[in-house]
Structure formats: C-alpha cells, structure tokens
Amino acid sequence: MNPITITLLFLAFAIVMFIWEKIPLALTAMIVAVGLALTGAIEFRDAFAGFTNPTVILFAGMFVVGGALFETGMANELGNLLTKFAKTERQTIFTIMIIAGFAGAFISNTGIAAILIPIVTKISMQTGFTRSRLLMPLALASTLGGDLTLIGTPGNMIANYALVEIGSGFGFFEFGLIGLPILLLGMAYYIFFGYKLLPAKDKPLEEGMVNESQDFSHVPKWKKAMSLVVLVGVVLGMVFEQQHGLPLFIISSIGAMVLVATRVMTEKQAYGSMDMKVIFLFAGIMALTNALQTTGASYVIANRIVGLLGEAPSEWMILAVVLFITCTFTMLLSNTCTAALLVPINLGIALTLGADPRGVMMATAIGSSWAFASPISTPANAMVLHLGGYKYMDYVKVGLPLVLISFISAMFLIPMFFPLFP
C-alpha cells in the first residue's frame, strides 16, 4: 500500500473517531501518529516531532500565563467588576458577551467559561434572569472572541504555523480585521433579535454543578497584580514581535517562567494549568498534517476539490467552498481538530490554484471557529450544556443564525483585507 493511500486511510480514521468520540481525542491523535510511523508513511523520528513544534510550546506558555489569572483570583475580580453594569436581561447578555468576547482574544474559551459560569450563575440567582438565557451567549461570545488575535484560538496558530513554513504569516491582530466585525455583528444580532431564540429553561441547580466557594482572600494583592502585568507584557511582546525579533513561543515561555520564578504560581499550579489534552491532540495530529504534506495526499484531496470547482474558479467560489467545508467540519469535530486536519488540505488548494495562501488560511482559521451550532465542537459549549439544561437542537436554533452571519460577513471581509488574487 502506497504512503498516499495509508495517509488518506488514517485521515478517514481520524475524522470518524473525532466524530464518534468513543476514545479520547488525544488518544486518537496518538494512534494516528504511531500508526503512520509503523506503516512507513512517515519516519519514526517524525511521529512525535509535534511535541517540539513551536506552536505547542506557545500553547503551553499561554496556558500558564492565562492560568495565573485564575489561580490568583484576578479573573474573578475583573469579571465581578465588569458585570456590575448589567441592570436588565438584555444589558446582562450584552455585558456577558462583551467580557467573554474580548477576553477570548487572549484567554482560551475554556478558561473564560470556567471563570464566568459561577459569576453568571450568581447573577441569575440575584436578578431572577433565567440561567439558560445567559450561559449560551457566554459560550458563543468566548468563541467569537478567539478570532481577534493570533493567540485567541489554536486554529489561528495552526494556520499561522503553516504559513510560516512557506515564508509567510499573520500579524498578531490581523485576525481582528475579520473577527472584530463578526463579533460586533454577532453581539448586535443577539441583543436586538437573537435573544428571542435563547431557551428559557428554569433547571434547578444540582449540588456540585458550580463551584461557588473558592476563596481567594488569602492571595496577596501583589500576586494578582503581577498576573495581570505579565499577561499584558506577553501580549505587548507579541504585538511588537517584528520590532524586537523574538518569536511568539519564546515570549510566552518568558512570561510563564517569570510567573513561576516570582512565585505568583507554584510549579505544580503551572503544570496543572496546561491543557494536556490540547497539547497531545495538536502534537499528535501534526504527524498526520506532516504526512498529508510530505506524501502529497493533501494535494490529491485539493486537486479533487479544485476539479469540482471547474476551470478558473472565482475568488468568491473558492472562499465559499473553503468556508463551507471548514464550518461543516467544525460542527462535527472540535474546532482544533478541524483546523489541524483542513489547514494542509486548504493550503494545497491555494497553492494549486495559485491563490494567496494568506486568504485561504484566514478563511480556514476563521471558519474552524464557527462551532456555534453544536454542543460538542468547543469546550465552552459543552461546559454550559448540562448547567443550562440545553438540548442539541437548542444549539442549532441559537447558533445556526450566527454561523450564517459569520459566513456572509467573511465572504465580504476576507476579499477586502486578504484577497486571494491581489
């Protein structure tokens, strides 16, 4: 069996297992990595090369930097301060989406959901606003916010890494050219129209569903301040990457080391803040990404798709196909899995057609974030599922209009800022 066929079979296996989820996603990624090596599709030394990938190191560093806000209680203080502005239900929804959306630019949506769920629950208990009408906007906005910066979501970093490999790349805030208008449009939709679709399910709280008892009063104020200073410093370092020349993964590593060296976080807390599932998932799937590129399998798939597009397809047609495939995948798989699987394929489409890879990679990264209509596509959606008493169709009813708004917006914005044929 030739390497291309082997790679395509493992790609199909990964897609099925990611959808089925009978075994952990990270384990699926590891099976694929080892399987590709054992069958000769890639070299043995490449099976776990993803663990030394700069993007994995960037993930690890940012997990520690973001985790410091939670470990010190600084995130709680910021959240409580900002939520004081909410008086009516719609104001509350707007405030929650503002906080979650802009925090999502720098912190994972998993972390945002973890810290804001107890706060939103308290607001619901104090105001009488139905909890299920507040939690879903939290999850959706935290996902939308990930498309404001390079570090907002793993998909952005995966797409950027693919560009760096061919001598290109995105700036720190370039994703915001597409992501910010979509975030603002999404917020406006839910404030003026979409709030009517939010389910009103008065499900009683069960013991242990939300941890409201965590006390940060023993944490010194200087540690809280230091966690915020380091985060701001890391973000500024990434913004001015081109000026000082330090790579992003070095900047995030410096931030993480400063937090541990100054004892803002213990070594144990730093390790605990790292989401190892994401790290193993990404590092493992990088073997498949490598195999898709080195064996030429990604170009086989790309050529099939290009063949369906016909001769000299228009920029809009290419974008529509890339966005449709990506946002369909992300409702079946996790957003990280979608980006990892489709980045090499869509890059192949761009190179085959002679299109600017930046535009296609932007569409892939942005599209992989549109995990709004499914509870399984992103951790934030899953985290509010039980607490909000939601059913699968609640996500479809509330999230699908946001997918359509995002799709239409991206079709106009990407050609404006990242034209495929400049």
C-alpha positions in Angstrom: 0.0 0.0 0.0 1.5 3.3 -1.0 2.0 6.2 1.5 -0.7 8.4 0.0 -3.3 5.6 0.5 -2.1 4.9 4.0 -2.3 8.6 4.9 -5.8 9.0 3.5 -7.0 6.0 5.4 -5.6 7.4 8.7 -7.3 10.7 7.8 -10.6 8.9 7.4 -10.0 7.1 10.7 -9.2 10.3 12.5 -12.4 12.0 11.2 -14.6 9.1 12.2 -13.0 8.8 15.6 -13.2 12.5 16.3 -16.9 12.4 15.5 -17.6 9.2 17.3 -15.5 10.1 20.4 -15.6 6.6 21.8 -12.0 7.1 22.9 -10.3 10.4 23.9 -9.5 12.8 21.1 -5.8 13.0 22.2 -5.6 9.2 22.1 -6.9 9.1 18.6 -4.2 11.6 17.6 -1.5 9.5 19.2 -2.8 6.3 17.4 -2.7 8.1 14.1 0.9 9.4 14.8 2.2 6.0 15.8 0.2 4.2 13.1 1.7 6.4 10.4 5.2 5.7 11.6 4.6 1.9 11.9 3.2 1.7 8.3 6.1 3.8 6.9 4.1 6.8 5.8 6.4 9.0 7.9 9.8 8.4 9.6 9.8 7.2 13.2 11.5 10.3 14.4 8.6 12.4 13.0 5.9 10.6 14.9 6.3 12.8 17.9 8.1 15.7 16.4 4.9 17.7 17.1 5.9 18.0 20.7 8.9 20.1 19.8 6.8 22.3 17.5 7.0 26.0 18.4 3.2 26.2 18.4 3.0 23.5 21.1 5.4 25.4 23.2 3.4 28.6 22.6 0.3 26.7 23.8 2.0 25.6 27.0 3.3 29.1 27.8 -0.1 30.7 27.2 -1.9 28.1 29.3 0.4 29.1 32.3 0.1 32.9 31.6 -3.7 32.7 31.4 -3.9 30.2 34.3 -2.3 32.7 36.6 -5.3 35.0 36.3 -7.5 32.1 37.6 -5.1 30.8 40.3 -4.7 34.2 41.9 -8.4 35.2 41.6 -7.6 38.2 39.4 -10.0 36.9 36.7 -12.8 36.8 39.4 -12.2 40.4 40.3 -12.2 41.6 36.7 -15.4 39.6 36.0 -17.2 40.8 39.1 -16.2 44.4 38.4 -17.5 44.4 34.8 -20.7 42.6 35.5 -21.9 45.3 37.8 -23.0 47.3 34.8 -25.9 44.9 34.0 -29.4 46.0 35.1 -31.8 44.4 32.6 -31.7 40.9 31.0 -30.5 42.3 27.6 -27.9 44.5 29.4 -26.7 41.4 31.2 -26.5 39.5 28.0 -24.6 42.4 26.3 -22.2 42.7 29.3 -21.5 39.0 29.4 -20.8 38.9 25.6 -18.5 42.0 25.9 -16.5 40.4 28.7 -16.3 36.9 27.2 -15.7 38.2 23.6 -12.8 40.5 24.3 -11.3 38.2 27.0 -11.4 35.4 24.3 -8.8 37.4 22.4 -6.2 36.5 25.0 -7.5 33.6 27.0 -8.9 30.2 25.9 -12.7 30.0 25.8 -12.4 27.0 28.2 -10.8 29.2 30.8 -13.3 32.1 30.2 -16.2 29.7 30.6 -14.7 28.2 33.7 -14.4 31.6 35.5 -17.6 33.2 34.2 -20.0 30.3 34.7 -20.1 30.8 38.5 -20.4 34.6 38.1 -23.2 34.2 35.6 -24.9 31.7 37.8 -24.7 34.2 40.8 -26.2 37.0 38.6 -29.0 34.7 37.6 -29.8 33.9 41.3 -29.6 37.5 42.3 -31.6 39.0 39.5 -34.0 36.2 38.6 -32.9 36.2 35.0 -33.2 32.6 33.6 -29.8 31.0 33.7 -30.2 29.2 30.4 -30.7 32.6 28.6 -27.3 33.9 30.0 -25.0 30.9 29.7 -25.3 30.3 25.9 -24.3 33.9 25.0 -21.3 33.4 27.3 -20.1 30.3 25.3 -20.8 31.8 21.9 -19.1 35.1 22.6 -16.0 33.5 24.1 -15.6 31.5 20.9 -16.2 34.6 18.7 -13.5 36.5 20.7 -10.9 33.9 19.8 -10.8 35.3 16.3 -9.5 38.7 17.4 -5.8 37.8 17.8 -3.2 35.3 16.8 -3.3 33.5 20.2 -7.1 33.6 20.6 -7.7 30.0 19.4 -5.5 27.1 18.5 -6.8 27.2 14.9 -5.3 30.6 14.4 -1.9 29.4 15.5 -2.2 26.2 13.4 -3.0 28.3 10.3 -0.2 30.7 11.0 2.4 28.0 11.5 1.5 26.6 8.1 2.2 30.0 6.6 5.4 30.4 8.5 6.6 27.1 7.0 6.3 28.7 3.5 7.8 32.0 4.4 4.6 34.0 5.3 2.4 34.5 8.4 -0.1 36.7 10.1 0.4 39.7 12.4 -0.8 39.5 16.0 -4.0 41.5 15.4 -4.6 40.7 11.7 -7.3 38.1 12.6 -9.2 41.0 14.2 -9.8 42.6 10.8 -12.2 39.7 10.2 -13.0 38.6 13.7 -13.9 42.0 15.2 -16.7 42.9 12.8 -18.1 39.4 13.1 -18.0 39.7 16.9 -19.8 43.1 16.9 -22.4 41.8 14.4 -23.0 38.7 16.4 -23.4 40.7 19.6 -25.8 43.2 17.9 -27.8 40.3 16.5 -28.3 38.7 19.9 -29.1 42.0 21.7 -31.7 43.1 19.2 -33.1 39.9 17.7 -31.4 36.7 18.7 -32.2 37.0 22.4 -35.8 35.9 21.5 -34.3 32.5 20.4 -32.5 31.9 23.7 -34.1 29.0 25.6 -35.8 29.7 28.9 -35.2 26.6 31.0 -35.5 27.0 34.7 -33.5 24.0 35.6 -32.7 23.8 39.4 -29.0 23.8 40.4 -27.6 20.5 41.4 -25.1 20.1 44.1 -21.6 20.3 42.7 -22.6 21.8 39.3 -20.9 25.1 40.0 -18.1 25.7 42.5 -19.0 29.0 44.1 -17.0 28.5 47.3 -13.5 29.1 46.1 -11.9 31.8 48.3 -9.0 34.0 47.0 -8.9 36.3 50.1 -5.6 34.6 51.1 -3.8 35.5 47.8 -1.6 38.6 48.2 -2.6 41.6 46.1 0.8 41.8 44.5 0.3 38.3 43.0 -3.0 39.3 41.5 -1.4 42.4 40.1 1.6 40.5 38.8 -0.5 38.0 37.0 -2.2 40.9 35.1 1.1 42.7 34.4 2.7 39.5 33.0 -0.3 38.9 30.7 -0.2 42.5 29.4 3.6 42.2 29.0 3.3 39.0 27.0 0.5 40.4 24.8 2.6 43.6 24.1 5.6 41.4 23.3 3.6 39.5 20.8 2.1 42.7 19.3 5.6 44.1 18.7 7.1 40.8 17.6 8.5 42.2 14.3 10.2 45.1 16.2 12.2 43.0 18.7 12.5 39.8 16.7 11.6 37.3 19.5 9.3 34.5 18.3 5.9 34.2 20.0 6.8 30.9 21.7 9.8 32.5 23.4 7.7 35.4 24.6 5.1 33.1 26.1 7.8 31.0 27.7 9.4 34.0 29.3 6.0 35.0 30.7 5.4 31.6 32.2 8.9 31.4 33.7 8.5 34.9 35.3 5.3 33.8 37.0 6.9 30.7 38.4 10.2 32.4 39.3 8.4 35.1 41.2 6.2 32.5 42.9 3.0 34.0 41.6 2.3 30.4 40.7 3.9 27.2 42.1 5.5 24.8 39.7 2.6 22.4 40.4 0.0 25.1 39.5 1.9 25.9 36.3 1.8 22.3 35.2 -1.8 22.0 36.2 -2.9 25.0 34.2 -1.7 23.3 30.9 -4.5 21.7 29.0 -2.6 18.5 28.1 -5.5 17.2 26.0 -5.0 20.1 23.6 -1.2 19.7 23.6 -1.4 15.9 22.9 -4.1 16.4 20.4 -2.2 19.0 18.5 1.2 17.3 18.7 -0.3 14.0 17.6 -2.3 15.4 14.7 0.8 17.3 13.5 2.1 13.8 12.4 -0.9 13.5 10.1 -0.5 17.1 8.9 3.1 16.2 8.1 2.1 13.0 6.3 -0.6 14.8 4.2 2.0 17.3 3.0 5.1 15.0 2.5 3.2 12.2 0.8 1.3 14.5 -1.4 -2.1 13.3 0.0 -3.2 16.8 0.7 -2.7 17.7 -2.9 -4.7 14.7 -4.0 -7.6 15.9 -2.0 -7.0 19.5 -3.1 -6.9 18.5 -6.7 -10.3 16.7 -6.4 -11.8 19.8 -4.8 -10.2 22.0 -7.4 -11.6 19.7 -10.1 -15.1 20.2 -8.7 -14.6 24.0 -8.8 -14.1 23.9 -12.6 -11.6 25.9 -14.6 -10.6 29.4 -13.3 -13.0 29.5 -10.3 -13.7 32.9 -9.0 -12.4 34.2 -5.7 -15.8 34.1 -4.1 -16.4 30.5 -5.2 -13.1 29.4 -3.7 -13.8 31.2 -0.5 -17.4 29.8 -0.3 -16.1 26.2 -0.7 -13.3 26.6 1.8 -15.6 28.3 4.4 -18.5 25.8 3.8 -16.2 22.7 4.2 -14.5 24.2 7.2 -17.6 25.3 9.1 -19.3 22.0 8.3 -16.4 20.1 9.7 -16.2 22.2 12.9 -19.8 21.3 13.7 -18.9 17.6 13.6 -15.4 17.8 15.1 -13.7 20.0 17.6 -12.5 23.4 16.2 -8.9 22.4 16.9 -9.3 19.1 15.1 -10.9 20.8 12.2 -8.1 23.3 11.8 -5.4 20.7 12.2 -7.0 18.5 9.5 -8.0 21.1 7.0 -5.1 23.5 7.1 -2.8 21.3 4.9 -5.6 20.4 2.6 -6.8 24.0 2.1 -3.2 25.2 1.8 -2.9 22.7 -1.0 -6.0 24.2 -2.7 -4.4 27.7 -2.5 -1.1 26.6 -3.9 -2.7 24.5 -6.7 -4.9 27.4 -7.8 -2.1 30.0 -7.4 -4.1 31.9 -4.8 -2.6 33.8 -2.0 -2.4 31.3 0.9 -3.0 34.0 3.5 -6.6 34.5 2.3 -7.3 30.8 2.3 -5.6 30.2 5.7 -7.6 33.1 7.1 -10.8 31.5 5.9 -9.8 28.2 7.3 -8.9 29.6 10.7 -12.0 31.8 11.0 -14.3 29.1 9.7 -13.0 26.5 12.1 -14.1 28.8 15.0 -17.7 28.8 13.9 -18.6 26.0 16.4 -21.8 27.6 17.4 -24.5 25.1 16.3 -23.2 22.0 18.2 -22.5 21.3 21.9 -19.5 19.1 21.1 -17.4 21.4 18.9 -15.8 23.5 21.6 -15.3 23.0 25.3 -17.2 26.2 26.2 -20.4 24.9 24.5 -20.0 21.6 26.3 -19.4 23.2 29.7 -22.8 25.0 29.7 -24.7 22.1 28.2 -25.8 20.5 31.5 -25.9 23.6 33.6 -28.2 25.4 31.1 -30.4 22.3 30.6 -29.9 22.6 26.8 -30.7 20.0 24.1 -28.8 19.6 20.9 -31.4 21.5 18.9 -31.1 24.5 21.3 -27.6 25.0 19.9 -28.8 24.6 16.3 -31.6 27.1 16.8 -29.5 29.7 18.6 -26.1 29.0 16.9 -27.0 28.5 13.2 -28.1 32.1 12.6 -24.6 33.2 14.0 -22.9 30.7 11.6 -24.8 32.4 8.7 -24.0 35.9 9.8 -20.3 34.9 10.2 -20.3 33.2 6.7 -21.8 36.1 4.9 -19.6 38.6 6.7 -16.4 36.7 5.9 -17.3 36.4 2.3 -17.1 40.2 2.1 -14.4 40.9 4.6 -11.7 38.4 3.5 -11.5 39.6 -0.1 -11.3 43.1 1.2 -8.3 42.5 3.6 -6.8 39.2 2.3 -7.6 39.0 -1.5 -6.9 35.6 -3.0 -5.7 37.1 -6.3 -4.2 40.5 -5.4 
